[in-house]
Amino acid sequence: MGGAAVAHFPVRPDWTWQSMAACRGMDTAIFYHPENERGPTRHRRDWEAKRICQGCRVVGPCLQWALETREPYGVWGGMSVEERQAMQSEQRLA
């Protein structure tokens, strides 16, 4: 018998910020690019996701979570994967 896969994430004492997120209940396709999406199509999708994040009152905790967990996919806290990776690289060099 096979069991369901379980994702293990770092334990956070407070997840209530997620219930207040502007993206709550939205189509996740806005925030996660499909495999091989490139160019203007990806740029437009990222821009739309970041626009939603701009008006979010929990953008700070969202970004913090993505950085702490090294979230490898999607727009979190108003930043793409590449932007978060660049930020973390700069922080390591400083």
SULGI-V572934 format. One record per residue. RES is the residue in three letters. NEAR is the number of other C-alpha atoms within 12 Angstrom. Layout:
res | near
RES | NEAR
RES | NEAR
This chain:
res | near
MET | 3
GLY | 4
GLY | 5
ALA | 6
ALA | 6
VAL | 6
ALA | 7
HIS | 8
PHE | 13
PRO | 15
VAL | 11
ARG | 15
PRO | 8
ASP | 12
TRP | 16
THR | 13
TRP | 23
GLN | 23
SER | 16
MET | 18
ALA | 26
ALA | 25
CYS | 31
ARG | 20
GLY | 12
MET | 13
ASP | 15
THR | 19
ALA | 20
ILE | 28
PHE | 31
TYR | 28
HIS | 27
PRO | 16
GLU | 10
ASN | 9
GLU | 15
ARG | 13
GLY | 11
PRO | 10
THR | 15
ARG | 23
HIS | 19
ARG | 17
ARG | 26
ASP | 34
TRP | 23
GLU | 26
ALA | 32
LYS | 28
ARG | 22
ILE | 27
CYS | 30
GLN | 23
GLY | 18
CYS | 25
ARG | 21
VAL | 26
VAL | 28
GLY | 21
PRO | 25
CYS | 35
LEU | 34
GLN | 22
TRP | 28
ALA | 29
LEU | 30
GLU | 19
THR | 21
ARG | 25
GLU | 26
PRO | 20
TYR | 24
GLY | 31
VAL | 39
TRP | 42
GLY | 36
GLY | 35
MET | 36
SER | 33
VAL | 26
GLU | 20
GLU | 25
ARG | 29
GLN | 23
ALA | 16
MET | 20
GLN | 22
SER | 14
GLU | 11
GLN | 11
ARG | 9
LEU | 8
ALA | 7
